[in-house]
Amino acid sequence: MIQTKSKWHQWLTNQLGVTLIIALFCVSASADLSVLSGRSHTTADMVKTQTALLLDLGPEPAKALVNGIPLTINLNVLLVKESAWPWHINAAEWQYPFRIQYHALSNRYTLLQPVGRKFQAFTSLYEMLSSISQVTLQEQIPIGVNQTDPIFIQVQLELDRRLLPGPLKLAALFFPSWQLDSGWQQWQVTR
């Protein structure tokens, strides 16, 4: 009789463990990184892009931030040239890392912006993330793109999980709350 209880107890423990793992994977992330809108135009040999962004880290990344783990949110931009082939050609690729950090001693959130390497401090996470909601970028059009070529801009926001500390990097592989990615948005560049 004792062996039966032991086997039953082991079976129940295994079932509960599997159920817990499934439940953790099914937890939906309440975070949101979104590219709401954008427009791009050329002036001389430059392409200027303006984007409206929405950034909400959600509870797990925000908790890690408050516990001293800096986070980087990348704004990835592709300049895509239309071709005669069924696929398009990436003419240029730029990445703009927004580095955010919490400082417990001053009770401030800091933001290192990639454009102009501007450093700012904020009293709340919401205030800091709101400051990133409108971004204007300007880059030189690469050689090989003609004035008459139809070109597009593709933009994506993502939490850079590669820069997380080791154990957190592993958790970020499995938990949806850490897999923050807006997906790619595209629009045509006007001249």
Protein Blocks (a to p, Z undefined) as FASTA:
>chain_A
ZZmmmmmmmmmmmmmmmmmmmmmmmpccfbdcddfbdcdddehjaccddddddddebjml
mmmmmnopacddddddddddddfbfbdcdfbdcdddddddddfklopacdddfehpiacd
dfbfklmmmmmmpccddddddehiafklccdddddddddfklpcfklmmmmmmmmklmgc
ebjadddddZZ
